[in-house]
Amino acid sequence: MNTLLPWLGLLLRAYVGGFFVMAAVPKIIEPLAFATSISHYGLLPNWAVNALALVLPWLEIISGIMLVAGVKVRLNALFTGAMLLIFTSAVAYAVVMGLKIDCGCFGSQGGEDVSWFKVGKNTLMMLMCLVLWKWPTTALSVETGMGIPRSKTA
């Protein structure tokens, strides 16, 4: 298992980081559409909606790129997991309130309706972040010199 863990970490980094990069790009291109999606939740005042729509996608793309590249894996897994916790809480709130809205995950480019299934998928990604936080040494990362991490017992 010890020799498989770095490769599992690589897969998790690529999946979560890639997801965040792909989700951020349409929001950066169309901040107004993303602001509209955020406002549908009814959780923030307008000034905060607009500010969040401009800042959040850049945080997502930076943390996603850093995860994919394997830079500061523990820190970026923690930050990405925290963002997922906030997103998941908002989606769960929308489901409980009976809102029939798009999650806004990909801006206007094809998100999905808020649902308990979406909450479950986000929770699974939070668990992936937890694994990366617990075991941040992964294969093919900037921090390991793009190589395979060596066992400390060897």
C-alpha positions in Angstrom: 0.0 0.0 0.0 2.9 2.4 0.8 4.0 2.3 -2.8 0.5 2.9 -4.2 -0.3 5.8 -1.9 1.8 8.4 -3.9 0.0 7.3 -7.1 -3.4 7.5 -5.5 -2.4 11.0 -4.3 -1.5 11.9 -7.9 -4.9 10.8 -9.1 -6.7 12.7 -6.3 -4.6 15.8 -7.0 -5.4 15.6 -10.7 -9.1 15.0 -10.2 -9.8 17.7 -7.5 -7.4 20.2 -8.9 -8.6 19.6 -12.5 -12.2 20.0 -11.4 -11.5 23.3 -9.7 -9.6 24.6 -12.8 -12.4 23.5 -15.2 -15.0 25.1 -12.9 -13.2 28.4 -12.5 -12.6 29.2 -16.2 -16.3 29.8 -17.2 -16.8 31.9 -14.0 -13.7 34.0 -14.9 -15.0 34.5 -18.5 -18.6 35.3 -17.4 -18.5 36.9 -13.9 -22.0 38.4 -14.3 -23.5 34.9 -14.9 -21.7 33.6 -11.9 -22.9 36.5 -9.7 -26.4 35.7 -10.8 -25.9 32.0 -9.8 -24.6 33.1 -6.4 -27.5 35.5 -5.9 -30.1 32.7 -6.5 -29.0 31.2 -3.1 -30.2 34.3 -1.3 -27.4 34.1 1.3 -25.4 37.2 0.6 -26.0 41.0 0.1 -25.5 42.2 -3.5 -22.2 43.9 -2.8 -20.8 40.5 -1.4 -22.3 38.6 -4.4 -20.4 40.8 -6.8 -17.2 40.7 -4.9 -17.3 36.9 -4.5 -18.1 36.4 -8.2 -14.9 38.4 -9.1 -12.6 36.8 -6.5 -13.7 33.2 -5.9 -12.9 31.9 -9.4 -9.4 33.1 -9.2 -8.9 31.4 -5.8 -10.3 28.2 -7.4 -8.1 28.3 -10.4 -4.9 29.1 -8.4 -5.6 26.3 -5.8 -6.6 23.9 -8.6 -3.4 24.6 -10.6 -1.3 24.2 -7.4 -2.9 20.9 -6.6 -2.4 19.5 -10.1 1.2 20.6 -10.1 1.8 19.2 -6.6 2.8 22.5 -5.0 2.1 22.9 -1.2 -0.2 19.9 -1.5 -1.2 19.9 2.2 -2.0 23.6 2.3 -3.9 23.6 -1.1 -5.9 20.4 -0.1 -6.9 22.2 3.1 -7.9 25.4 1.3 -9.7 23.5 -1.5 -11.5 21.3 1.1 -12.6 24.5 3.0 -14.0 25.9 -0.2 -15.8 22.7 -0.8 -17.3 22.7 2.7 -18.7 26.2 2.1 -20.0 25.3 -1.4 -21.6 22.1 0.0 -23.2 23.9 2.9 -24.8 26.4 0.4 -26.0 23.5 -1.8 -27.5 21.7 1.2 -29.2 24.9 2.4 -30.7 25.3 -1.1 -32.0 21.7 -1.1 -33.5 22.1 2.4 -35.1 25.4 1.4 -36.6 23.7 -1.7 -34.8 26.0 -4.1 -34.9 24.8 -7.7 -31.7 26.4 -8.9 -28.5 25.4 -10.7 -25.5 24.9 -8.4 -23.5 27.5 -10.3 -20.4 25.2 -10.2 -19.5 25.9 -13.8 -21.0 29.4 -14.2 -23.5 29.4 -17.0 -21.7 26.5 -18.7 -23.7 23.6 -17.5 -23.8 23.2 -13.7 -26.3 20.8 -12.2 -29.4 21.3 -10.1 -28.9 21.5 -6.4 -29.6 18.1 -4.8 -28.5 15.7 -2.2 -26.6 13.8 -4.9 -24.6 17.0 -5.5 -24.0 17.3 -1.7 -22.7 13.7 -1.8 -20.4 14.3 -4.7 -18.9 17.4 -3.0 -18.5 15.4 0.2 -16.6 12.8 -1.7 -14.3 15.5 -3.0 -13.8 16.8 0.5 -12.7 13.3 1.6 -10.2 13.4 -1.3 -8.9 16.6 0.1 -8.6 15.1 3.5 -6.6 12.2 2.1 -4.3 14.7 0.4 -3.9 16.7 3.6 -3.1 13.6 5.6 -0.7 12.1 3.0 0.6 15.1 0.9 3.6 13.4 -0.6 2.4 12.3 -4.0 4.0 11.1 -7.3 5.0 13.5 -10.0 4.7 16.6 -8.0 6.8 19.8 -7.9 7.6 19.1 -4.3 9.1 15.7 -5.0 11.1 16.9 -8.0 8.6 15.4 -10.4 9.8 12.0 -9.3 8.4 9.2 -7.2 8.7 9.8 -3.5 11.1 7.5 -1.8 10.2 5.6 1.3 11.9 6.9 4.5 12.5 3.3 5.7 14.6 2.4 2.7 
